Amino acid sequence: MSSGKQSKKLKNKKRGGRPKTPYGYGGVRPQKSLGQNFLVDEGVIDAIVCGCGADEGALVIEIGPGTGALTLPLSERAGFLAAVELDESLIEPLRVKTFGSDNVRIIHEDILKLDIDGLIAEIKDLYDINSVRVVGNLPYYITTPIIMKLLETAHGIDSITVMMQKEVADRIAAEPGERAGGAITYSVHYYAEVSKVTDAPRECFYPAPKVDSEVLRLDIRKEPAVKTDNADFMFKCIKTGFSQRRKTLLNALSAMEGTDKKKVSEALAASGIDENRRAETLSLAEFAALANNLREE
Ligand code: SAM
């Protein structure tokens, strides 16, 4: 062996690199295109399992079980666990891993296409379920669509505990009106109360991603945080305001279909909002008032 090769090997060992088989982790070759960064840190796994609110009365829907790091510990706490995985090659190993656990169902499906309401109704029909908890170490490339699908279209979910890229978590966890927020901040806070479960630095995964992560828990509100005449229109205003966040609200919203500067200026005045303010400075209640007044114009 050449000395070059030898020093490369020693370097890997020094870094504490996981010994790699030709098949990667646990016999599985992680697929980047599916966001496969598997959790290998027991502390983070414990924090998610203990922090997600699952108990013997809970239906847990796990998104992207992967090689099952969370699946078995979740199934031990939950009344029933439905794990939804897109990668067909992981389905059989997951069924083997959970063999003998009669409260587990492994579902081969894209979470964005799954009829979540139908699944919840079916399991509630069969088992004594009193809460529904969604849990997952999300594939980062579809974090926002998954969260928005769960918040906007699914019914009967009590909480969502999910791992995501730290920057996205910071944006979601910001209070509406704080600079760190974005359009998604308003959507999430409208439907849910947000709390942080744990940090998950990149070393907690195999393979290690290029970014750090964080786990947030979203507890779904019984009623939305603010009253609005038309939530869709309020979110349209929020998205338009944030799509041009450097512009004043007056200028950004005037470009919306069906409005003009005069209408927006009057709606801002009726809502008690200075027309030079930008979207990122408004509270959720201010956006609700503005949207109501703009529709009435
Ligand atoms: N839960 C495992 C863990 O923590 O080690 C794996 C997490 S990995 C970040 C994301 C998982 O989501 C992968 O197993 C991937 O195959 C799966 N996935 C990707 N897109 C998906 C989709 N649209 N629907 C369901 N699962 C998906």
Boltz pocket constraint, residues with backbone or C-beta under 6 A from the ligand:
constraints:
  - pocket:
      binder: B
      contacts: [[A, 34], [A, 35], [A, 36], [A, 37], [A, 38], [A, 39], [A, 40], [A, 63], [A, 64], [A, 65], [A, 66], [A, 67], [A, 68], [A, 69], [A, 70], [A, 84], [A, 85], [A, 86], [A, 87], [A, 109], [A, 110], [A, 111], [A, 112], [A, 136], [A, 137], [A, 138], [A, 139], [A, 140], [A, 142]]
      max_distance: 6.0
